[in-house]
Amino acid sequence: MSVIIPTFNRSSFLSRSINSVLNQSFKDFKLIVVDDGSFDDTSDLINKNYKNIIYLYQTNKGVSSARNLGIKKSQSEWIAFLDSDDEWHPKKLELQIKELKKNPSYLVCHTNEKWIKNGKYLNQKNKHQKQGGWIFEKCLPLCCVSPSSIVIHNSVFENCGIFDENFPVCEDYELWLRISSNYKFLYLPEKLITKYGGHSDQLSTKHWGMDRFRIEALYKIIKVGKLSYKDLIIAKQMLRNKIEIYINGALKRGKLDEVENYLNRLKLIN
């Protein structure tokens, strides 16, 4: 088992994440921290306090590149991810490994989560509720699997590919579309990760119109041509819906060039 934490200028959160991994009841793993070009004191923090973890540094290329570097260096059968501002429950890995052993036909496992934003607990909306099994349709509207919750067999990456580094955001959404169209997901309803929100460096706050990237992800998976007939039909319908919503938003903003672009793309969906 390899645990991969990508990070960029998050030394103020990183210890919390690292410690939640080191405090796991399941101990048979190696921890890889991939520093995506930080210029804060991340390297000092790790070199002074965490001698037994693997620390990789690269120039800033984005979270997808950082995760991919960790995958390539891991050489482990199973891989887990943890975002550097999230935290694990002490028994997260133990419970997931236990359930995966009970259900050997599953090669992907995710869990429920709790959210804290600006110090306050948030209740999940229905659209964010997690599921197990064949969840491709559930993955279409928005990202319904947190990278911090996942444990995944390395053969899944060999079959489906790794994170697409062309996506600055929604890279997880794009990957889960590929994987969920090929594999069923084991789901644990226990809230085994805590996601913290509200800080200014979150990628979702830096990129407007997140559905632009979901539209690109849907185009990509449809174009590849490997979806089942059922999945292809529902993916095309979701793509139409997202483009129509985006066009309406562009009209309200007076972005007529975008309206024309997406109207033309809408015509290409048969």
PyRosetta script that sets phi, psi and omega in degrees:
from pyrosetta import init, pose_from_sequence

init()
pose = pose_from_sequence("MSVIIPTFNRSSFLSRSINSVLNQSFKDFKLIVVDDGSFDDTSDLINKNYKNIIYLYQTNKGVSSARNLGIKKSQSEWIAFLDSDDEWHPKKLELQIKELKKNPSYLVCHTNEKWIKNGKYLNQKNKHQKQGGWIFEKCLPLCCVSPSSIVIHNSVFENCGIFDENFPVCEDYELWLRISSNYKFLYLPEKLITKYGGHSDQLSTKHWGMDRFRIEALYKIIKVGKLSYKDLIIAKQMLRNKIEIYINGALKRGKLDEVENYLNRLKLIN")
pose.set_psi(1, 130.6)
pose.set_omega(1, 171.4)
pose.set_phi(2, -117.4)
pose.set_psi(2, 137.3)
pose.set_omega(2, 174.6)
pose.set_phi(3, -110.3)
pose.set_psi(3, 126.0)
pose.set_omega(3, -175.2)
pose.set_phi(4, -114.8)
pose.set_psi(4, 122.4)
pose.set_omega(4, 175.5)
pose.set_phi(5, -114.7)
pose.set_psi(5, 109.3)
pose.set_omega(5, 171.7)
pose.set_phi(6, -84.2)
pose.set_psi(6, 143.6)
pose.set_omega(6, -178.6)
pose.set_phi(7, -149.1)
pose.set_psi(7, 151.3)
pose.set_omega(7, 175.2)
pose.set_phi(8, -149.1)
pose.set_psi(8, 109.7)
pose.set_omega(8, 177.3)
pose.set_phi(9, 53.4)
pose.set_psi(9, 46.0)
pose.set_omega(9, -179.9)
pose.set_phi(10, -127.0)
pose.set_psi(10, 39.6)
pose.set_omega(10, -178.4)
pose.set_phi(11, -60.2)
pose.set_psi(11, -27.0)
pose.set_omega(11, -178.9)
pose.set_phi(12, -71.5)
pose.set_psi(12, -21.7)
pose.set_omega(12, 178.7)
pose.set_phi(13, -105.9)
pose.set_psi(13, -22.3)
pose.set_omega(13, -165.3)
pose.set_phi(14, -61.9)
pose.set_psi(14, -39.4)
pose.set_omega(14, -179.5)
pose.set_phi(15, -60.0)
pose.set_psi(15, -39.9)
pose.set_omega(15, 178.6)
pose.set_phi(16, -59.5)
pose.set_psi(16, -44.1)
pose.set_omega(16, 180.0)
pose.set_phi(17, -67.3)
pose.set_psi(17, -48.4)
pose.set_omega(17, -179.7)
pose.set_phi(18, -59.8)
pose.set_psi(18, -46.1)
pose.set_omega(18, -178.2)
pose.set_phi(19, -63.1)
pose.set_psi(19, -33.8)
pose.set_omega(19, 179.0)
pose.set_phi(20, -68.5)
pose.set_psi(20, -24.4)
pose.set_omega(20, 173.8)
pose.set_phi(21, -79.3)
pose.set_psi(21, -47.7)
pose.set_omega(21, -178.1)
pose.set_phi(22, -64.5)
pose.set_psi(22, -23.4)
pose.set_omega(22, 179.8)
pose.set_phi(23, -91.3)
pose.set_psi(23, 11.9)
pose.set_omega(23, 178.1)
pose.set_phi(24, -66.2)
pose.set_psi(24, 143.5)
pose.set_omega(24, 175.4)
pose.set_phi(25, -68.3)
pose.set_psi(25, -31.8)
pose.set_omega(25, 172.5)
pose.set_phi(26, -82.9)
pose.set_psi(26, 125.1)
pose.set_omega(26, -170.5)
pose.set_phi(27, -112.4)
pose.set_psi(27, -7.2)
pose.set_omega(27, -172.7)
pose.set_phi(28, -86.4)
pose.set_psi(28, 73.3)
pose.set_omega(28, 179.6)
pose.set_phi(29, -150.9)
pose.set_psi(29, 163.4)
pose.set_omega(29, 166.9)
pose.set_phi(30, -116.8)
pose.set_psi(30, 141.4)
pose.set_omega(30, -177.3)
pose.set_phi(31, -103.6)
pose.set_psi(31, 125.2)
pose.set_omega(31, 179.6)
pose.set_phi(32, -116.5)
pose.set_psi(32, 118.7)
pose.set_omega(32, 173.4)
pose.set_phi(33, -102.7)
pose.set_psi(33, 122.3)
pose.set_omega(33, 179.0)
pose.set_phi(34, -106.6)
pose.set_psi(34, 111.7)
pose.set_omega(34, -179.4)
pose.set_phi(35, -88.9)
pose.set_psi(35, 113.4)
pose.set_omega(35, -175.2)
pose.set_phi(36, -89.9)
pose.set_psi(36, 56.3)
pose.set_omega(36, 174.3)
pose.set_phi(37, 81.7)
pose.set_psi(37, 30.3)
pose.set_omega(37, -179.6)
pose.set_phi(38, -61.2)
pose.set_psi(38, 144.6)
pose.set_omega(38, 173.3)
pose.set_phi(39, -121.4)
pose.set_psi(39, 18.6)
pose.set_omega(39, 170.2)
pose.set_phi(40, -93.9)
pose.set_psi(40, -153.1)
pose.set_omega(40, -176.6)
pose.set_phi(41, -97.5)
pose.set_psi(41, 29.4)
pose.set_omega(41, -179.7)
pose.set_phi(42, -57.4)
pose.set_psi(42, -48.4)
pose.set_omega(42, -177.2)
pose.set_phi(43, -63.8)
pose.set_psi(43, -40.1)
pose.set_omega(43, 177.4)
pose.set_phi(44, -63.2)
pose.set_psi(44, -42.8)
pose.set_omega(44, 179.6)
pose.set_phi(45, -57.3)
pose.set_psi(45, -46.2)
pose.set_omega(45, -176.7)
pose.set_phi(46, -73.5)
pose.set_psi(46, -44.6)
pose.set_omega(46, -178.0)
pose.set_phi(47, -64.4)
pose.set_psi(47, -31.0)
pose.set_omega(47, -178.6)
pose.set_phi(48, -84.6)
pose.set_psi(48, -31.5)
pose.set_omega(48, -168.9)
pose.set_phi(49, -116.4)
pose.set_psi(49, -16.6)
pose.set_omega(49, -173.4)
pose.set_phi(50, -134.6)
pose.set_psi(50, 80.2)
pose.set_omega(50, -174.9)
pose.set_phi(51, -75.0)
pose.set_psi(51, -23.5)
pose.set_omega(51, -170.1)
pose.set_phi(52, -100.7)
pose.set_psi(52, 9.9)
pose.set_omega(52, 176.3)
pose.set_phi(53, -103.9)
pose.set_psi(53, 161.0)
pose.set_omega(53, 178.2)
pose.set_phi(54, -90.6)
pose.set_psi(54, 121.5)
pose.set_omega(54, -178.0)
pose.set_phi(55, -113.1)
pose.set_psi(55, 118.3)
pose.set_omega(55, 179.3)
pose.set_phi(56, -115.1)
pose.set_psi(56, 135.9)
pose.set_omega(56, 179.0)
pose.set_phi(57, -119.1)
pose.set_psi(57, 137.5)
pose.set_omega(57, 173.0)
pose.set_phi(58, -139.7)
pose.set_psi(58, 158.9)
pose.set_omega(58, 172.3)
pose.set_phi(59, -63.8)
pose.set_psi(59, 156.1)
pose.set_omega(59, -172.7)
pose.set_phi(60, -63.6)
pose.set_psi(60, 114.8)
pose.set_omega(60, 180.0)
pose.set_phi(61, -129.9)
pose.set_psi(61, -2.9)
pose.set_omega(61, 179.7)
pose.set_phi(62, 105.6)
pose.set_psi(62, 162.6)
pose.set_omega(62, -173.6)
pose.set_phi(63, -65.8)
pose.set_psi(63, -33.9)
pose.set_omega(63, 179.7)
pose.set_phi(64, -64.0)
pose.set_psi(64, -45.3)
pose.set_omega(64, 178.1)
pose.set_phi(65, -61.5)
pose.set_psi(65, -40.5)
pose.set_omega(65, -179.9)
pose.set_phi(66, -64.1)
pose.set_psi(66, -46.1)
pose.set_omega(66, 178.1)
pose.set_phi(67, -62.7)
pose.set_psi(67, -41.3)
pose.set_omega(67, -178.9)
pose.set_phi(68, -64.0)
pose.set_psi(68, -38.6)
pose.set_omega(68, 176.5)
pose.set_phi(69, -61.1)
pose.set_psi(69, -42.6)
pose.set_omega(69, 177.2)
pose.set_phi(70, -61.3)
pose.set_psi(70, -41.9)
pose.set_omega(70, 178.5)
pose.set_phi(71, -60.9)
pose.set_psi(71, -46.5)
pose.set_omega(71, -177.2)
pose.set_phi(72, -64.6)
pose.set_psi(72, -33.0)
pose.set_omega(72, -177.9)
pose.set_phi(73, -88.5)
pose.set_psi(73, -10.3)
pose.set_omega(73, -169.4)
pose.set_phi(74, -71.4)
pose.set_psi(74, -47.0)
pose.set_omega(74, -177.8)
pose.set_phi(75, 55.2)
pose.set_psi(75, 33.6)
pose.set_omega(75, 179.7)
pose.set_phi(76, -113.0)
pose.set_psi(76, 156.6)
pose.set_omega(76, 178.7)
pose.set_phi(77, -70.5)
pose.set_psi(77, -40.3)
pose.set_omega(77, -179.2)
pose.set_phi(78, -117.3)
pose.set_psi(78, 145.5)
pose.set_omega(78, -178.2)
pose.set_phi(79, -132.1)
pose.set_psi(79, 137.9)
pose.set_omega(79, 174.1)
pose.set_phi(80, -127.5)
pose.set_psi(80, 152.7)
pose.set_omega(80, 178.5)
pose.set_phi(81, -121.0)
pose.set_psi(81, 150.7)
pose.set_omega(81, 171.8)
pose.set_phi(82, -143.2)
pose.set_psi(82, 121.8)
pose.set_omega(82, 174.8)
pose.set_phi(83, -68.7)
pose.set_psi(83, 148.2)
pose.set_omega(83, -170.1)
pose.set_phi(84, -73.5)
pose.set_psi(84, -4.5)
pose.set_omega(84, 173.7)
pose.set_phi(85, -111.0)
pose.set_psi(85, 8.3)
pose.set_omega(85, 178.3)
pose.set_phi(86, -106.1)
pose.set_psi(86, 174.6)
pose.set_omega(86, -175.0)
pose.set_phi(87, -145.3)
pose.set_psi(87, 143.4)
pose.set_omega(87, 178.7)
pose.set_phi(88, -100.0)
pose.set_psi(88, 147.4)
pose.set_omega(88, 166.4)
pose.set_phi(89, -68.0)
pose.set_psi(89, 145.3)
pose.set_omega(89, -175.6)
pose.set_phi(90, -58.0)
pose.set_psi(90, -24.1)
pose.set_omega(90, -178.3)
pose.set_phi(91, -105.5)
pose.set_psi(91, 14.6)
pose.set_omega(91, -175.9)
pose.set_phi(92, -55.4)
pose.set_psi(92, -57.7)
pose.set_omega(92, -176.4)
pose.set_phi(93, -64.9)
pose.set_psi(93, -40.4)
pose.set_omega(93, 179.8)
pose.set_phi(94, -57.4)
pose.set_psi(94, -47.6)
pose.set_omega(94, -177.7)
pose.set_phi(95, -68.1)
pose.set_psi(95, -38.7)
pose.set_omega(95, 179.3)
pose.set_phi(96, -68.4)
pose.set_psi(96, -44.0)
pose.set_omega(96, 178.7)
pose.set_phi(97, -62.9)
pose.set_psi(97, -39.8)
pose.set_omega(97, 178.2)
pose.set_phi(98, -59.7)
pose.set_psi(98, -46.5)
pose.set_omega(98, -178.4)
pose.set_phi(99, -70.7)
pose.set_psi(99, -34.9)
pose.set_omega(99, 177.3)
pose.set_phi(100, -66.1)
pose.set_psi(100, -35.5)
pose.set_omega(100, 176.7)
pose.set_phi(101, -68.1)
pose.set_psi(101, -34.4)
pose.set_omega(101, 177.2)
pose.set_phi(102, -71.2)
pose.set_psi(102, -26.3)
pose.set_omega(102, -174.5)
pose.set_phi(103, -126.7)
pose.set_psi(103, 72.1)
pose.set_omega(103, -171.3)
pose.set_phi(104, -67.4)
pose.set_psi(104, -11.2)
pose.set_omega(104, 177.6)
pose.set_phi(105, -76.7)
pose.set_psi(105, -11.7)
pose.set_omega(105, 179.5)
pose.set_phi(106, -94.3)
pose.set_psi(106, 136.1)
pose.set_omega(106, 177.0)
pose.set_phi(107, -117.5)
pose.set_psi(107, 1.9)
pose.set_omega(107, 178.9)
pose.set_phi(108, -137.0)
pose.set_psi(108, 133.9)
pose.set_omega(108, -179.0)
pose.set_phi(109, -138.3)
pose.set_psi(109, 132.9)
pose.set_omega(109, 173.7)
pose.set_phi(110, -133.5)
pose.set_psi(110, 169.9)
pose.set_omega(110, -173.0)
pose.set_phi(111, -131.6)
pose.set_psi(111, 170.0)
pose.set_omega(111, 171.5)
pose.set_phi(112, -73.8)
pose.set_psi(112, 172.5)
pose.set_omega(112, -175.1)
pose.set_phi(113, -149.9)
pose.set_psi(113, 159.9)
pose.set_omega(113, 170.4)
pose.set_phi(114, -118.4)
pose.set_psi(114, 151.3)
pose.set_omega(114, -175.3)
pose.set_phi(115, -116.6)
pose.set_psi(115, 137.1)
pose.set_omega(115, 172.8)
pose.set_phi(116, -128.8)
pose.set_psi(116, 123.8)
pose.set_omega(116, 178.8)
pose.set_phi(117, -125.0)
pose.set_psi(117, 122.9)
pose.set_omega(117, -178.1)
pose.set_phi(118, 52.2)
pose.set_psi(118, 39.3)
pose.set_omega(118, 175.7)
pose.set_phi(119, 83.6)
pose.set_psi(119, 1.6)
pose.set_omega(119, -177.7)
pose.set_phi(120, -118.2)
pose.set_psi(120, 138.6)
pose.set_omega(120, 176.7)
pose.set_phi(121, -69.7)
pose.set_psi(121, 140.6)
pose.set_omega(121, 177.7)
pose.set_phi(122, -115.5)
pose.set_psi(122, 142.1)
pose.set_omega(122, 174.0)
pose.set_phi(123, -86.9)
pose.set_psi(123, 137.2)
pose.set_omega(123, 178.4)
pose.set_phi(124, -72.3)
pose.set_psi(124, 139.7)
pose.set_omega(124, 172.3)
pose.set_phi(125, -79.0)
pose.set_psi(125, 161.9)
pose.set_omega(125, -178.4)
pose.set_phi(126, -55.6)
pose.set_psi(126, -37.1)
pose.set_omega(126, -177.2)
pose.set_phi(127, -67.0)
pose.set_psi(127, -16.9)
pose.set_omega(127, 179.9)
pose.set_phi(128, -97.3)
pose.set_psi(128, 0.3)
pose.set_omega(128, -179.3)
pose.set_phi(129, -64.7)
pose.set_psi(129, 137.5)
pose.set_omega(129, -176.6)
pose.set_phi(130, -87.7)
pose.set_psi(130, 159.5)
pose.set_omega(130, 178.3)
pose.set_phi(131, -144.9)
pose.set_psi(131, 166.1)
pose.set_omega(131, 174.0)
pose.set_phi(132, -119.1)
pose.set_psi(132, 178.5)
pose.set_omega(132, -179.6)
pose.set_phi(133, 89.4)
pose.set_psi(133, -145.7)
pose.set_omega(133, 177.6)
pose.set_phi(134, -85.8)
pose.set_psi(134, 101.8)
pose.set_omega(134, -167.9)
pose.set_phi(135, -110.6)
pose.set_psi(135, 18.7)
pose.set_omega(135, -178.2)
pose.set_phi(136, -54.9)
pose.set_psi(136, -47.2)
pose.set_omega(136, -179.1)
pose.set_phi(137, -62.5)
pose.set_psi(137, -37.7)
pose.set_omega(137, 178.1)
pose.set_phi(138, -66.0)
pose.set_psi(138, -29.3)
pose.set_omega(138, -177.7)
pose.set_phi(139, -79.8)
pose.set_psi(139, -11.3)
pose.set_omega(139, -173.3)
pose.set_phi(140, -70.0)
pose.set_psi(140, -45.5)
pose.set_omega(140, -175.8)
pose.set_phi(141, -65.9)
pose.set_psi(141, -43.1)
pose.set_omega(141, -177.8)
pose.set_phi(142, -160.8)
pose.set_psi(142, 172.0)
pose.set_omega(142, -177.7)
pose.set_phi(143, -69.1)
pose.set_psi(143, 117.6)
pose.set_omega(143, -176.3)
pose.set_phi(144, -113.5)
pose.set_psi(144, 11.7)
pose.set_omega(144, 176.1)
pose.set_phi(145, -129.8)
pose.set_psi(145, 124.8)
pose.set_omega(145, 177.8)
pose.set_phi(146, -85.2)
pose.set_psi(146, 129.6)
pose.set_omega(146, 175.7)
pose.set_phi(147, -54.0)
pose.set_psi(147, -33.1)
pose.set_omega(147, -178.1)
pose.set_phi(148, -69.7)
pose.set_psi(148, -13.9)
pose.set_omega(148, -178.1)
pose.set_phi(149, -97.6)
pose.set_psi(149, -11.4)
pose.set_omega(149, -166.2)
pose.set_phi(150, -83.8)
pose.set_psi(150, 141.9)
pose.set_omega(150, 161.9)
pose.set_phi(151, -125.9)
pose.set_psi(151, 128.1)
pose.set_omega(151, -169.3)
pose.set_phi(152, -140.6)
pose.set_psi(152, 139.9)
pose.set_omega(152, 178.9)
pose.set_phi(153, -75.7)
pose.set_psi(153, 141.5)
pose.set_omega(153, -175.2)
pose.set_phi(154, -64.5)
pose.set_psi(154, -21.5)
pose.set_omega(154, 178.2)
pose.set_phi(155, -66.3)
pose.set_psi(155, -24.0)
pose.set_omega(155, 177.7)
pose.set_phi(156, -65.6)
pose.set_psi(156, -41.9)
pose.set_omega(156, 176.9)
pose.set_phi(157, -66.6)
pose.set_psi(157, -37.1)
pose.set_omega(157, 178.6)
pose.set_phi(158, -62.5)
pose.set_psi(158, -34.9)
pose.set_omega(158, -177.7)
pose.set_phi(159, -84.5)
pose.set_psi(159, -41.0)
pose.set_omega(159, -171.9)
pose.set_phi(160, -104.0)
pose.set_psi(160, -13.5)
pose.set_omega(160, -175.9)
pose.set_phi(161, 93.2)
pose.set_psi(161, 171.3)
pose.set_omega(161, -178.3)
pose.set_phi(162, -102.8)
pose.set_psi(162, -165.8)
pose.set_omega(162, -176.9)
pose.set_phi(163, -65.5)
pose.set_psi(163, 138.9)
pose.set_omega(163, 178.2)
pose.set_phi(164, -81.6)
pose.set_psi(164, 113.5)
pose.set_omega(164, -174.5)
pose.set_phi(165, -75.9)
pose.set_psi(165, -2.3)
pose.set_omega(165, 175.4)
pose.set_phi(166, -81.4)
pose.set_psi(166, -9.4)
pose.set_omega(166, 179.9)
pose.set_phi(167, -99.2)
pose.set_psi(167, 111.8)
pose.set_omega(167, 177.4)
pose.set_phi(168, -71.5)
pose.set_psi(168, -28.5)
pose.set_omega(168, 173.3)
pose.set_phi(169, -139.6)
pose.set_psi(169, 170.6)
pose.set_omega(169, -178.5)
pose.set_phi(170, 60.6)
pose.set_psi(170, 18.7)
pose.set_omega(170, 177.5)
pose.set_phi(171, -66.0)
pose.set_psi(171, -31.7)
pose.set_omega(171, 177.2)
pose.set_phi(172, -72.1)
pose.set_psi(172, -42.8)
pose.set_omega(172, 175.7)
pose.set_phi(173, -53.6)
pose.set_psi(173, -47.0)
pose.set_omega(173, -178.2)
pose.set_phi(174, -63.7)
pose.set_psi(174, -41.7)
pose.set_omega(174, -179.9)
pose.set_phi(175, -67.7)
pose.set_psi(175, -42.2)
pose.set_omega(175, -178.5)
pose.set_phi(176, -65.8)
pose.set_psi(176, -31.0)
pose.set_omega(176, 173.9)
pose.set_phi(177, -59.5)
pose.set_psi(177, -47.1)
pose.set_omega(177, -179.6)
pose.set_phi(178, -62.7)
pose.set_psi(178, -45.3)
pose.set_omega(178, -174.9)
pose.set_phi(179, -73.2)
pose.set_psi(179, -43.8)
pose.set_omega(179, -175.8)
pose.set_phi(180, -69.8)
pose.set_psi(180, -16.5)
pose.set_omega(180, 174.6)
pose.set_phi(181, -81.4)
pose.set_psi(181, -7.5)
pose.set_omega(181, -179.0)
pose.set_phi(182, -121.8)
pose.set_psi(182, -22.7)
pose.set_omega(182, -174.6)
pose.set_phi(183, -134.9)
pose.set_psi(183, 146.9)
pose.set_omega(183, 171.4)
pose.set_phi(184, -85.9)
pose.set_psi(184, 152.9)
pose.set_omega(184, -175.5)
pose.set_phi(185, -109.3)
pose.set_psi(185, 128.9)
pose.set_omega(185, 170.3)
pose.set_phi(186, -80.7)
pose.set_psi(186, 134.7)
pose.set_omega(186, -175.2)
pose.set_phi(187, -124.1)
pose.set_psi(187, 131.4)
pose.set_omega(187, 173.4)
pose.set_phi(188, -107.7)
pose.set_psi(188, 120.5)
pose.set_omega(188, -176.1)
pose.set_phi(189, -73.7)
pose.set_psi(189, -11.6)
pose.set_omega(189, 178.5)
pose.set_phi(190, -66.6)
pose.set_psi(190, 142.5)
pose.set_omega(190, 179.1)
pose.set_phi(191, -83.4)
pose.set_psi(191, 91.7)
pose.set_omega(191, -171.6)
pose.set_phi(192, -102.0)
pose.set_psi(192, 0.4)
pose.set_omega(192, 172.1)
pose.set_phi(193, -133.2)
pose.set_psi(193, 151.7)
pose.set_omega(193, 173.5)
pose.set_phi(194, -116.8)
pose.set_psi(194, 124.1)
pose.set_omega(194, 178.9)
pose.set_phi(195, -104.5)
pose.set_psi(195, 128.2)
pose.set_omega(195, -179.0)
pose.set_phi(196, -105.7)
pose.set_psi(196, 130.2)
pose.set_omega(196, -179.7)
pose.set_phi(197, -126.0)
pose.set_psi(197, 173.5)
pose.set_omega(197, 176.2)
pose.set_phi(198, 103.9)
pose.set_psi(198, -10.8)
pose.set_omega(198, 179.1)
pose.set_phi(199, -86.2)
pose.set_psi(199, 153.0)
pose.set_omega(199, -166.4)
pose.set_phi(200, -71.7)
pose.set_psi(200, -18.4)
pose.set_omega(200, -174.9)
pose.set_phi(201, -92.5)
pose.set_psi(201, 7.5)
pose.set_omega(201, 177.9)
pose.set_phi(202, -64.8)
pose.set_psi(202, 136.2)
pose.set_omega(202, -175.9)
pose.set_phi(203, -61.2)
pose.set_psi(203, -33.3)
pose.set_omega(203, -177.5)
pose.set_phi(204, -66.0)
pose.set_psi(204, -20.0)
pose.set_omega(204, 178.4)
pose.set_phi(205, -89.3)
pose.set_psi(205, -10.1)
pose.set_omega(205, -175.8)
pose.set_phi(206, -97.8)
pose.set_psi(206, -13.8)
pose.set_omega(206, -175.8)
pose.set_phi(207, -123.8)
pose.set_psi(207, 116.7)
pose.set_omega(207, 178.2)
pose.set_phi(208, -77.0)
pose.set_psi(208, 157.6)
pose.set_omega(208, 175.0)
pose.set_phi(209, 59.2)
pose.set_psi(209, 60.6)
pose.set_omega(209, -177.5)
pose.set_phi(210, -57.5)
pose.set_psi(210, -29.2)
pose.set_omega(210, -179.1)
pose.set_phi(211, -65.5)
pose.set_psi(211, -17.7)
pose.set_omega(211, 172.9)
pose.set_phi(212, -55.2)
pose.set_psi(212, -42.6)
pose.set_omega(212, -176.5)
pose.set_phi(213, -78.1)
pose.set_psi(213, -32.4)
pose.set_omega(213, 175.1)
pose.set_phi(214, -66.9)
pose.set_psi(214, -37.7)
pose.set_omega(214, 175.6)
pose.set_phi(215, -59.7)
pose.set_psi(215, -44.2)
pose.set_omega(215, 179.4)
pose.set_phi(216, -63.9)
pose.set_psi(216, -38.8)
pose.set_omega(216, 179.5)
pose.set_phi(217, -65.3)
pose.set_psi(217, -40.8)
pose.set_omega(217, 178.4)
pose.set_phi(218, -66.3)
pose.set_psi(218, -43.8)
pose.set_omega(218, 175.1)
pose.set_phi(219, -55.5)
pose.set_psi(219, -44.0)
pose.set_omega(219, -175.7)
pose.set_phi(220, -62.7)
pose.set_psi(220, -48.9)
pose.set_omega(220, -175.0)
pose.set_phi(221, -71.2)
pose.set_psi(221, -30.7)
pose.set_omega(221, 176.0)
pose.set_phi(222, -68.7)
pose.set_psi(222, -43.5)
pose.set_omega(222, -177.1)
pose.set_phi(223, -64.2)
pose.set_psi(223, -33.7)
pose.set_omega(223, -179.2)
pose.set_phi(224, -59.9)
pose.set_psi(224, -33.9)
pose.set_omega(224, 172.8)
pose.set_phi(225, 81.5)
pose.set_psi(225, 23.8)
pose.set_omega(225, -178.2)
pose.set_phi(226, -109.3)
pose.set_psi(226, 2.9)
pose.set_omega(226, -179.7)
pose.set_phi(227, -73.5)
pose.set_psi(227, 149.5)
pose.set_omega(227, 170.4)
pose.set_phi(228, -64.4)
pose.set_psi(228, 163.8)
pose.set_omega(228, -179.0)
pose.set_phi(229, -58.6)
pose.set_psi(229, -44.4)
pose.set_omega(229, -179.6)
pose.set_phi(230, -61.5)
pose.set_psi(230, -48.5)
pose.set_omega(230, -178.5)
pose.set_phi(231, -65.7)
pose.set_psi(231, -34.5)
pose.set_omega(231, 178.4)
pose.set_phi(232, -63.6)
pose.set_psi(232, -43.6)
pose.set_omega(232, -179.3)
pose.set_phi(233, -61.7)
pose.set_psi(233, -47.6)
pose.set_omega(233, -176.8)
pose.set_phi(234, -73.5)
pose.set_psi(234, -29.5)
pose.set_omega(234, 176.5)
pose.set_phi(235, -68.0)
pose.set_psi(235, -41.4)
pose.set_omega(235, 178.0)
pose.set_phi(236, -64.4)
pose.set_psi(236, -39.5)
pose.set_omega(236, 179.4)
pose.set_phi(237, -65.6)
pose.set_psi(237, -41.3)
pose.set_omega(237, 177.8)
pose.set_phi(238, -64.5)
pose.set_psi(238, -39.3)
pose.set_omega(238, 178.1)
pose.set_phi(239, -62.2)
pose.set_psi(239, -44.6)
pose.set_omega(239, 176.6)
pose.set_phi(240, -58.3)
pose.set_psi(240, -46.8)
pose.set_omega(240, -178.2)
pose.set_phi(241, -59.7)
pose.set_psi(241, -46.0)
pose.set_omega(241, -177.3)
pose.set_phi(242, -67.1)
pose.set_psi(242, -39.0)
pose.set_omega(242, 178.4)
pose.set_phi(243, -65.4)
pose.set_psi(243, -43.0)
pose.set_omega(243, 179.9)
pose.set_phi(244, -62.3)
pose.set_psi(244, -42.5)
pose.set_omega(244, 177.6)
pose.set_phi(245, -63.9)
pose.set_psi(245, -42.3)
pose.set_omega(245, -179.4)
pose.set_phi(246, -65.1)
pose.set_psi(246, -40.2)
pose.set_omega(246, 178.1)
pose.set_phi(247, -61.1)
pose.set_psi(247, -43.2)
pose.set_omega(247, 178.5)
pose.set_phi(248, -61.0)
pose.set_psi(248, -40.1)
pose.set_omega(248, 177.4)
pose.set_phi(249, -66.3)
pose.set_psi(249, -40.1)
pose.set_omega(249, 179.0)
pose.set_phi(250, -65.6)
pose.set_psi(250, -36.4)
pose.set_omega(250, 176.5)
pose.set_phi(251, -61.9)
pose.set_psi(251, -42.7)
pose.set_omega(251, -179.7)
pose.set_phi(252, -65.0)
pose.set_psi(252, -31.9)
pose.set_omega(252, -179.9)
pose.set_phi(253, -86.7)
pose.set_psi(253, -3.4)
pose.set_omega(253, -178.8)
pose.set_phi(254, 73.9)
pose.set_psi(254, 21.7)
pose.set_omega(254, -179.3)
pose.set_phi(255, -89.2)
pose.set_psi(255, 74.5)
pose.set_omega(255, -172.8)
pose.set_phi(256, -67.6)
pose.set_psi(256, -29.5)
pose.set_omega(256, 177.7)
pose.set_phi(257, -66.0)
pose.set_psi(257, -38.6)
pose.set_omega(257, 177.4)
pose.set_phi(258, -68.1)
pose.set_psi(258, -39.5)
pose.set_omega(258, 178.3)
pose.set_phi(259, -57.1)
pose.set_psi(259, -47.8)
pose.set_omega(259, -179.6)
pose.set_phi(260, -63.2)
pose.set_psi(260, -42.7)
pose.set_omega(260, -180.0)
pose.set_phi(261, -59.5)
pose.set_psi(261, -48.5)
pose.set_omega(261, -176.0)
pose.set_phi(262, -76.8)
pose.set_psi(262, -26.6)
pose.set_omega(262, 172.2)
pose.set_phi(263, -63.7)
pose.set_psi(263, -41.4)
pose.set_omega(263, 177.7)
pose.set_phi(264, -64.8)
pose.set_psi(264, -38.2)
pose.set_omega(264, 179.3)
pose.set_phi(265, -69.1)
pose.set_psi(265, -34.9)
pose.set_omega(265, 178.7)
pose.set_phi(266, -61.6)
pose.set_psi(266, -36.0)
pose.set_omega(266, -179.2)
pose.set_phi(267, -68.0)
pose.set_psi(267, -22.0)
pose.set_omega(267, -177.0)
pose.set_phi(268, -78.7)
pose.set_psi(268, -13.1)
pose.set_omega(268, -178.8)
pose.set_phi(269, -83.5)
pose.set_psi(269, 116.3)
pose.set_omega(269, -179.5)
pose.set_phi(270, -107.9)
pose.dump_pdb("model.pdb")
